[in-house]
């Protein structure tokens, strides 16, 4: 296995100084390691604060039109020649006044539409960072455990890089996500079980000799993978003129995306690149009713996440034992936010509402976020007078089954004026 001792070091241009345990603060060198040897807590990347403080707005704005404009704030990829990437990022921040009116928001509302990434989800961000780090660490095969979008992205990145891939998914995944992974030609392994079963198997495989040269983006190189999510926070701040929005609503599976967007906001404010709103920002989380262990824990006023067996149509959010759940709860509490969840009918309605008011067709995760946004306003948890950004993390074409029975032709007519008249299309 690649270890702390024998792992190649990162380039000197990286601002990352090592890995740090989120639970006990033990520190380790940069390597393919995701758990603390002292307490088994999760590791994340720690940075040289002086290096981050040297980054300027002008430097970022002069960079490429993708996530690598933030390379000076990321743990890997400072040298373009080392990148394993589809160059994702700088996706649209869409003004959504009609959606705001529909849900009762008076202030500006925006949708950060990450369905515009190369494989049509935010996972391209995390995969680009993780696999770039994996290449620097000497791995020669790429892998992941996935609920669909991550499998798409890993397979596509591997295809472009000319590197073998083997990705693992639940066998009952949406057909669209299976096809959009298999088309890239890598190995695709369907597991008869839930995502949590898939993830458990991958955690076991990574310890075997046969997989010692394989980078599992969300297992052995997970600290680097998670850092890619920060670019969703960086971009929103830059697109708003280098200021943090007052409120954000973010879908939750593992809970990591929410924690990293919050981390990105904190970093930008701390190093003087962005301005915080008066009173700070507030973070809200969205889950589906079929897999809502983080929200349920928050509602019960506990930090203990009770694993669940996922159900429901929002399969991209179906992580029943969410690793970052406690940290997502901490971020929401610290910022004065809340979490809620939506059932399948509410998710379908959320998909349609977003499409009908913004022209954005979201997958079920986006429908979940919009449905929860509506609930947060109705319950008084989210302030309708404050600027708000909601995150759409994936493309609706991947989950057509969710709304296939609800939409279709409004008229079916014969190809004649008489047919048009009989259908009421003419006076």
C-alpha positions as CSV (number, residue, x, y, z in Angstrom):
1,X,0.0,0.0,0.0
2,X,1.0,3.6,-0.5
3,X,1.9,4.8,3.0
4,X,2.7,7.9,4.9
5,X,6.4,6.9,4.7
6,X,6.7,6.0,1.0
7,X,4.1,8.4,-0.6
8,X,5.6,10.9,-3.0
9,X,5.5,14.5,-1.7
10,X,3.4,17.2,-3.3
11,X,5.0,20.0,-5.2
12,X,6.3,22.9,-3.1
13,X,3.7,25.2,-4.7
14,X,0.9,23.4,-2.8
15,X,-0.4,25.4,0.1
16,X,-1.3,22.2,1.9
17,X,1.0,21.4,4.9
18,X,-0.5,18.0,5.8
19,X,-3.5,16.1,7.0
20,X,-5.3,16.8,10.3
21,X,-7.8,14.8,12.2
22,X,-11.2,16.5,12.5
23,X,-11.8,14.8,15.9
24,X,-8.5,14.9,17.8
25,X,-6.3,17.3,15.7
26,X,-3.5,14.8,15.2
27,X,-1.5,15.7,12.2
28,X,0.0,13.6,9.4
29,X,2.0,14.1,6.2
30,X,0.1,14.4,2.9
31,X,-0.5,10.8,1.8
32,X,-3.2,8.3,0.8
33,X,-4.7,8.2,4.3
34,X,-8.3,9.0,5.3
35,X,-8.5,8.0,9.0
36,X,-6.6,9.0,12.1
37,X,-4.3,6.3,13.6
38,X,-4.9,7.8,17.0
39,X,-8.7,7.9,17.3
40,X,-9.9,6.7,13.8
41,X,-11.5,10.1,13.2
42,X,-11.7,11.5,9.6
43,X,-8.8,13.4,8.2
44,X,-8.9,16.6,6.2
45,X,-6.3,18.8,4.5
46,X,-4.6,21.4,6.7
47,X,-3.1,24.5,5.0
48,X,-0.2,26.9,5.5
49,X,-2.1,30.0,6.4
50,X,0.7,32.3,5.2
51,X,0.5,30.6,1.8
52,X,-3.2,31.1,1.6
53,X,-2.9,34.7,2.7
54,X,-0.7,35.5,-0.3
55,X,-3.5,34.6,-2.8
56,X,-5.1,37.7,-4.4
57,X,-8.4,38.3,-6.2
58,X,-6.4,39.4,-9.3
59,X,-4.5,36.2,-9.3
60,X,-7.7,34.1,-9.2
61,X,-9.4,36.3,-11.9
62,X,-6.5,35.9,-14.2
63,X,-6.7,32.1,-14.0
64,X,-8.4,29.6,-16.2
65,X,-12.2,29.5,-16.6
66,X,-12.6,26.4,-14.4
67,X,-11.8,25.3,-10.9
68,X,-8.1,25.5,-11.4
69,X,-8.3,29.3,-11.1
70,X,-8.4,28.4,-7.3
71,X,-5.4,26.1,-7.5
72,X,-3.5,28.3,-5.0
73,X,-6.2,27.4,-2.4
74,X,-6.3,23.6,-3.2
75,X,-4.1,20.8,-2.1
76,X,-3.0,19.6,-5.6
77,X,-2.9,20.6,-9.2
78,X,-0.7,23.7,-9.0
79,X,1.2,22.4,-12.1
80,X,-1.2,22.1,-15.0
81,X,0.8,19.2,-16.4
82,X,0.0,17.1,-13.3
83,X,-3.8,17.5,-13.5
84,X,-6.2,14.7,-14.1
85,X,-9.2,16.8,-15.0
86,X,-12.2,17.5,-17.3
87,X,-11.7,21.2,-16.3
88,X,-15.1,21.6,-14.5
89,X,-16.3,24.7,-12.8
90,X,-17.4,28.3,-13.3
91,X,-21.0,27.0,-13.7
92,X,-23.8,29.5,-13.9
93,X,-25.2,31.4,-10.9
94,X,-28.7,31.9,-12.2
95,X,-31.0,34.7,-10.9
96,X,-34.3,33.1,-10.0
97,X,-36.9,35.8,-9.4
98,X,-39.9,33.6,-10.5
99,X,-38.8,30.8,-8.1
100,X,-38.4,33.4,-5.3
101,X,-41.9,34.6,-5.9
102,X,-43.3,31.1,-6.0
103,X,-41.8,30.1,-2.6
104,X,-42.2,33.5,-0.9
105,X,-38.7,35.0,-1.0
106,X,-38.5,38.8,-1.3
107,X,-34.7,39.2,-1.6
108,X,-32.6,38.0,-4.5
109,X,-32.6,34.2,-5.0
110,X,-30.0,32.4,-7.1
111,X,-29.5,28.8,-8.2
112,X,-25.9,27.6,-8.5
113,X,-26.4,25.2,-11.4
114,X,-23.7,22.5,-11.4
115,X,-25.5,20.4,-13.9
116,X,-23.5,22.4,-16.4
117,X,-20.3,20.5,-15.5
118,X,-18.7,18.0,-18.1
119,X,-20.5,14.9,-16.7
120,X,-23.4,17.1,-15.5
121,X,-22.9,17.0,-11.7
122,X,-20.8,18.7,-9.1
123,X,-18.8,15.4,-8.7
124,X,-16.5,16.6,-11.5
125,X,-15.0,19.1,-9.1
126,X,-14.1,16.6,-6.4
127,X,-12.9,14.0,-8.8
128,X,-10.6,16.4,-10.6
129,X,-8.9,17.3,-7.3
130,X,-8.8,13.7,-5.9
131,X,-7.4,12.1,-9.1
132,X,-4.9,14.9,-9.5
133,X,-3.7,14.1,-6.0
134,X,-3.8,10.4,-6.7
135,X,-1.5,10.8,-9.8
136,X,0.9,12.8,-7.7
137,X,0.8,10.0,-5.0
138,X,1.7,7.4,-7.6
139,X,-1.6,5.5,-8.2
140,X,-2.2,4.0,-11.6
141,X,-5.9,2.9,-11.4
142,X,-8.9,5.0,-10.4
143,X,-12.0,3.8,-8.5
144,X,-14.9,4.8,-6.3
145,X,-18.0,3.7,-4.5
146,X,-20.9,5.7,-5.9
147,X,-24.6,6.4,-6.0
148,X,-24.2,7.3,-9.7
149,X,-22.8,10.8,-10.4
150,X,-19.4,10.0,-8.9
151,X,-19.2,6.8,-11.0
152,X,-19.9,8.9,-14.1
153,X,-17.2,11.3,-13.3
154,X,-14.4,8.9,-12.3
155,X,-15.0,6.8,-15.4
156,X,-14.9,9.9,-17.6
157,X,-11.8,11.3,-16.0
158,X,-10.0,8.0,-16.3
159,X,-11.0,7.7,-20.0
160,X,-9.5,11.1,-20.8
161,X,-6.4,10.4,-18.8
162,X,-5.9,7.0,-20.4
163,X,-5.9,5.4,-17.0
164,X,-7.8,2.1,-16.1
165,X,-10.9,2.5,-13.9
166,X,-13.1,0.2,-11.8
167,X,-16.1,1.7,-10.2
168,X,-18.7,0.2,-7.8
169,X,-22.4,1.0,-7.7
170,X,-25.6,-0.4,-6.2
171,X,-27.3,-2.7,-8.8
172,X,-30.6,-0.8,-8.5
173,X,-29.2,2.5,-9.6
174,X,-31.1,4.6,-12.2
175,X,-30.6,3.2,-15.7
176,X,-29.4,6.6,-16.9
177,X,-26.6,6.7,-14.4
178,X,-25.5,3.2,-15.2
179,X,-25.4,3.9,-19.0
180,X,-23.5,7.2,-18.5
181,X,-20.8,5.3,-16.5
182,X,-20.5,2.2,-18.7
183,X,-20.2,4.3,-21.9
184,X,-16.7,5.4,-20.9
185,X,-15.4,1.8,-21.2
186,X,-14.0,1.2,-17.7
187,X,-14.9,-1.7,-15.4
188,X,-18.3,-1.2,-13.8
189,X,-19.2,-3.5,-10.9
190,X,-22.9,-3.5,-9.7
191,X,-23.4,-4.7,-6.1
192,X,-26.5,-6.4,-4.9
193,X,-27.0,-4.0,-1.9
194,X,-27.2,-0.4,-0.8
195,X,-24.6,2.3,-1.3
196,X,-23.5,1.7,2.3
197,X,-22.8,-2.0,1.3
198,X,-20.9,-0.8,-1.7
199,X,-18.8,1.6,0.4
200,X,-18.1,-1.0,3.0
201,X,-16.8,-3.4,0.3
202,X,-14.6,-0.7,-1.2
203,X,-13.1,0.0,2.2
204,X,-12.2,-3.6,2.4
205,X,-10.8,-3.8,-1.2
206,X,-8.5,-0.9,-0.6
207,X,-6.6,-2.9,2.0
208,X,-5.9,-5.8,-0.4
209,X,-2.7,-6.4,-2.4
210,X,-4.7,-6.5,-5.6
211,X,-5.9,-2.9,-5.1
212,X,-2.7,-1.4,-3.6
213,X,-2.2,0.7,-6.8
214,X,-5.8,1.8,-6.9
215,X,-7.0,5.3,-5.8
216,X,-10.6,5.1,-4.4
217,X,-11.5,8.8,-4.6
218,X,-13.9,8.6,-1.6
219,X,-11.8,6.2,0.5
220,X,-8.0,6.3,0.5
221,X,-7.7,9.8,-1.1
222,X,-10.9,11.2,0.5
223,X,-9.3,14.2,2.2
224,X,-8.3,15.5,-1.2
225,X,-11.6,14.6,-2.8
226,X,-13.5,16.5,-0.2
227,X,-11.5,19.7,-0.8
228,X,-12.8,19.9,-4.4
229,X,-16.3,20.8,-3.0
230,X,-14.9,24.1,-1.7
231,X,-14.8,25.4,-5.2
232,X,-18.6,25.6,-5.1
233,X,-18.2,28.1,-2.3
234,X,-15.4,30.0,-3.9
235,X,-17.3,30.4,-7.2
236,X,-20.5,31.7,-5.6
237,X,-18.5,34.3,-3.7
238,X,-16.6,35.4,-6.7
239,X,-19.8,35.5,-8.9
240,X,-21.5,37.7,-6.3
241,X,-18.6,40.2,-6.5
242,X,-16.5,38.7,-3.8
243,X,-19.1,38.5,-1.1
244,X,-20.7,35.6,0.8
245,X,-24.5,35.2,0.4
246,X,-26.5,35.5,3.6
247,X,-28.1,32.1,3.2
248,X,-27.4,28.9,1.3
249,X,-29.4,25.7,0.9
250,X,-27.4,22.6,0.1
251,X,-28.4,19.0,-0.5
252,X,-26.9,16.4,1.8
253,X,-25.9,12.8,1.3
254,X,-22.7,12.3,3.4
255,X,-23.0,15.9,4.5
256,X,-19.5,16.7,3.2
257,X,-20.6,19.2,0.5
258,X,-22.3,21.3,3.1
259,X,-19.3,21.4,5.4
260,X,-16.9,22.2,2.6
261,X,-19.0,25.1,1.2
262,X,-19.0,26.5,4.7
263,X,-15.3,26.0,5.0
264,X,-14.7,27.8,1.7
265,X,-16.7,30.8,2.9
266,X,-14.6,30.9,6.1
267,X,-11.3,30.6,4.3
268,X,-12.2,33.4,1.9
269,X,-13.2,35.8,4.7
270,X,-10.2,34.9,6.9
271,X,-7.7,35.6,4.1
272,X,-9.5,38.8,3.0
273,X,-10.7,37.7,-0.4
274,X,-14.4,38.0,0.3
275,X,-16.7,40.0,2.6
276,X,-19.1,38.3,5.0
277,X,-22.7,39.5,5.2
278,X,-23.6,41.5,8.3
279,X,-24.3,38.9,11.0
280,X,-22.5,36.2,9.0
281,X,-24.0,33.6,6.7
282,X,-26.5,30.8,7.5
283,X,-26.3,27.3,6.2
284,X,-29.3,25.0,5.6
285,X,-29.3,21.3,4.7
286,X,-31.7,19.3,2.6
287,X,-32.4,15.6,2.6
288,X,-35.0,13.2,1.3
289,X,-37.5,11.6,3.7
290,X,-36.3,8.2,2.5
291,X,-32.8,8.9,3.8
292,X,-32.7,11.7,6.4
293,X,-30.5,10.6,9.3
294,X,-28.6,13.9,9.5
295,X,-31.8,16.0,9.6
296,X,-33.5,13.7,12.0
297,X,-30.5,13.9,14.4
298,X,-30.6,17.7,14.3
299,X,-34.4,17.7,14.9
300,X,-33.8,15.5,17.9
301,X,-31.1,17.9,19.2
302,X,-28.4,15.2,19.2
303,X,-25.0,14.8,17.5
304,X,-25.5,11.0,17.2
305,X,-26.4,9.9,13.7
306,X,-28.5,6.7,13.6
307,X,-27.9,4.9,10.3
308,X,-30.9,4.1,8.2
309,X,-31.7,1.8,5.2
310,X,-32.3,4.3,2.3
311,X,-35.5,4.4,0.3
312,X,-37.1,6.8,-2.1
313,X,-36.4,8.3,-5.5
314,X,-33.5,10.6,-4.5
315,X,-30.9,7.9,-4.9
316,X,-27.9,10.3,-5.3
317,X,-28.6,11.3,-1.7
318,X,-29.0,7.8,-0.3
319,X,-26.2,7.4,2.1
320,X,-27.7,5.8,5.2
321,X,-24.6,6.1,7.3
322,X,-23.3,9.6,6.5
323,X,-19.7,10.0,7.5
324,X,-19.7,13.8,7.7
325,X,-23.2,14.1,9.3
326,X,-22.0,15.3,12.7
327,X,-19.8,18.0,11.0
328,X,-22.8,19.1,8.9
329,X,-24.9,19.5,12.1
330,X,-22.1,21.5,13.7
331,X,-21.9,23.9,10.7
332,X,-25.7,24.3,10.6
333,X,-25.9,25.0,14.4
334,X,-22.9,27.3,14.4
335,X,-24.4,29.5,11.6
336,X,-27.9,29.5,13.0
337,X,-29.4,27.4,10.2
338,X,-31.6,24.3,10.0
339,X,-32.2,21.1,8.0
340,X,-35.4,19.6,6.7
341,X,-36.4,16.8,4.3
342,X,-38.9,16.1,1.5
343,X,-40.9,13.1,0.5
344,X,-41.0,11.7,-3.0
345,X,-44.0,13.7,-4.1
346,X,-42.5,16.9,-2.8
347,X,-39.2,16.1,-4.6
348,X,-41.1,15.6,-7.9
349,X,-42.9,18.9,-7.3
350,X,-39.6,20.6,-6.6
351,X,-38.1,19.3,-9.9
352,X,-41.0,20.7,-11.8
353,X,-41.1,24.0,-9.9
354,X,-37.4,24.7,-10.6
355,X,-37.8,23.8,-14.3
356,X,-41.0,25.9,-14.7
357,X,-39.5,29.0,-13.0
358,X,-35.8,28.9,-14.1
359,X,-35.5,26.6,-17.1
360,X,-33.2,24.3,-15.1
361,X,-34.0,20.6,-15.2
362,X,-32.6,19.1,-12.0
363,X,-32.2,15.5,-10.9
364,X,-33.8,14.4,-7.7
365,X,-31.2,16.0,-5.5
366,X,-32.1,19.4,-6.9
367,X,-35.8,18.7,-6.5
368,X,-35.1,17.8,-2.9
369,X,-33.3,21.1,-2.3
370,X,-36.1,23.2,-3.9
371,X,-38.7,21.3,-1.9
372,X,-36.8,21.9,1.3
373,X,-36.3,25.6,0.4
374,X,-40.0,25.9,0.2
375,X,-40.5,24.3,3.6
376,X,-37.8,26.4,5.2
377,X,-39.6,29.6,4.1
378,X,-43.0,28.4,5.1
379,X,-41.7,27.4,8.6
380,X,-40.0,30.7,9.1
381,X,-36.5,29.0,9.4
382,X,-35.2,30.8,6.4
383,X,-35.4,34.6,6.2
384,X,-37.2,35.7,3.0
385,X,-35.7,39.1,3.2
386,X,-32.1,37.9,2.9
387,X,-30.2,37.0,-0.3
388,X,-30.2,33.2,-0.8
389,X,-28.4,30.7,-3.0
390,X,-29.6,27.2,-3.6
391,X,-27.4,24.5,-5.0
392,X,-28.4,22.3,-7.9
393,X,-25.9,19.5,-8.1
394,X,-27.0,17.4,-11.0
395,X,-28.8,17.1,-14.3
396,X,-32.4,16.0,-14.6
397,X,-31.8,13.8,-17.7
398,X,-30.1,11.3,-15.3
399,X,-33.3,10.7,-13.4
400,X,-36.0,10.9,-16.0
401,X,-38.1,8.2,-14.2
402,X,-38.8,10.6,-11.4
403,X,-41.1,12.8,-13.5
404,X,-41.8,10.6,-16.5
405,X,-45.3,9.8,-15.4
406,X,-46.2,13.4,-14.6
407,X,-45.2,15.3,-17.7
408,X,-45.8,14.8,-21.5
409,X,-47.6,16.3,-24.4
410,X,-50.4,18.7,-23.5
411,X,-52.2,17.9,-26.8
412,X,-52.0,15.1,-29.3
413,X,-53.6,16.1,-32.6
414,X,-53.8,15.2,-36.3
415,X,-51.5,17.2,-38.7
416,X,-54.3,19.6,-39.9
417,X,-55.9,22.9,-39.0
418,X,-59.1,21.0,-38.2
419,X,-57.1,18.9,-35.6
420,X,-55.6,22.1,-34.2
421,X,-59.1,23.7,-34.0
422,X,-60.6,20.7,-32.3
423,X,-57.9,20.8,-29.7
424,X,-58.7,24.4,-28.9
425,X,-55.4,25.8,-30.4
426,X,-57.4,28.0,-32.7
427,X,-60.3,30.3,-32.1
